[in-house]
């Protein structure tokens, strides 16, 4: 496949006479180099997905041959044996997916509401101390404070949020507020024209109505960006989640993987199925929202 | 909340506070809007820092938090003599020194190549971005299985190519290098995307003007691309550096800090001291020292990078 590509490229280049041979050679080398790197980047992920469609015996039998990178059978109906096994042998796997979805949705909703309000207030509604607060927030972003997990755990225990019933609350609450998101919202609102709000004010709308009816629809882009970043963070959370949920029943997917991976007897195909399964939601988000991710990152990079 | 947002619009509703004047209505609504974030931030962002600061001079134990004694600077003195701590610190430094250049070169190099009109551009971009979609936990579990000495895919490939089987994560010499490689593999695609957007933001007029002035591609690269990508570069470098200093998930999942503490990192050591060994006081003291260390590096870098702009 590479060869046809290259000859096609050379032919095209010949038609355009202005391009030098050196250029063609360089470009060919670059494509070759990228192709090699591409294999290096992709094969583990490819193998993970392909192996999840096999049985464990098949994975081990094919490990020594190139067949390990091809589906074991072309009968698509047989591909999902390991997935069925995953759900049947781990009582709480389905529950852990649900947990992840619930934790993520609640976190996203709360983060958007709480931080956008704060960002708006800091951008538009001056109150005594608002400037100091902004400075503190910028400081919190700039100064890297080392893991607050231990003191956070202590505080949660003092607040009584480590009891079995309230653990979920204790897990979720610290994720609701972020200096970084407040700052992002503030910057966005600062860049928005004031005239619309002033017009709404003259028409007699109160601040809350103005906010929901006029500001929010105009700020869709920043809401989408923050929602996606929050989703990525919440979905991938591991360290704090494994500390908070020793009980499999409440564990989110990322932590539940630990149980699947260490379960005895271990079934490699089932592990791969679990890993693949837990990647699907985040992959969908990345595929459809890449634009927002890039925008968000370059936005935050501008300081 | 709604009570404060009454549509009252009287003239001259201002008040003065510490020499500055505020619109009364705006100030009240603003304060209410900030309140939820302020309360949560105080409890879960600021309070942990203060608690950490306070506990760092005590013998606090996770199981006996009501029985805490001031013990001065014993924790700090102990920290400097703690060989496990120094080991964790050096391991972290090793990780940072290896992973940052590797990942930076990989992501910037890929972005520079993909920014040209090369074939299959979109496909390549997606391919390099693919590992980013795996979470750190998934990445760790996946590679743990791939690198297994007896049953892993990598060793099967190595054997087919005529090499001997390697212990990888079970060898004190190889484990950290493996984590470096895996982390760069997982993360490079993300920074590549950032660099690509930075490169796309360079106005094409500059290149056209340079071409009219007779600049060759090498000159264009050094006098246009490099200076224009510098802000993006410094942003990526600082975030990557801080992220690397905080390495914890990969060793926690794959090696548990071993073998022979060869992958024990600072963040993981602070966590282990505080949670596993329940020495909240000691853990807080090390966390404080480490915060100073990271803040010093981050702020110095910021200063250096800003001067260049």
Interface residues (C-beta under 8 A of the other chain):
Chain A: X5 X9 X27 X30 X31 X33 X34 X37 X38 X41 X42 X44 X45 X47 X48 X60 X63 X64 X68 X113 X114 X115 X117 X118 X120 X121 X122 X124 X125 X126 X127 X128 X130 X133 X140 X142 X143 X144 X145 X146 X147 X148 X149 X150 X151 X152 X153 X154 X155 X157 X158 X159 X173 X174 X176 X177 X179 X182 X201 X204 X205 X206 X207 X208 X235 X236 X238 X239 X243 X254 X255 X257 X258 X261 X268 X271 X272 X275 X278 X279 X282 X283 X286 X290 X293 X294 X295 X297 X298 X301 X302
Chain B: X1 X2 X5 X6 X7 X9 X17 X18 X20 X22 X23 X25 X26 X27 X28 X29 X30 X31 X33 X34 X36 X37 X38 X40 X41 X43 X44 X45 X47 X48 X49 X51 X52 X55 X62 X65 X110 X113 X114 X116 X118 X119 X120 X124 X127 X128 X129 X130 X131 X132 X133 X134 X135 X136 X137 X138 X141 X142 X143 X144 X145 X146 X151 X153 X156 X159 X160 X185 X189 X193 X194 X196 X197 X198 X201 X231 X232 X235 X236 X242 X245 X246 X248 X249 X252 X253 X266 X267 X270 X271 X274 X275 X280 X283 X284 X287 X288 X290 X291 X294 X295 X298 X299 X302
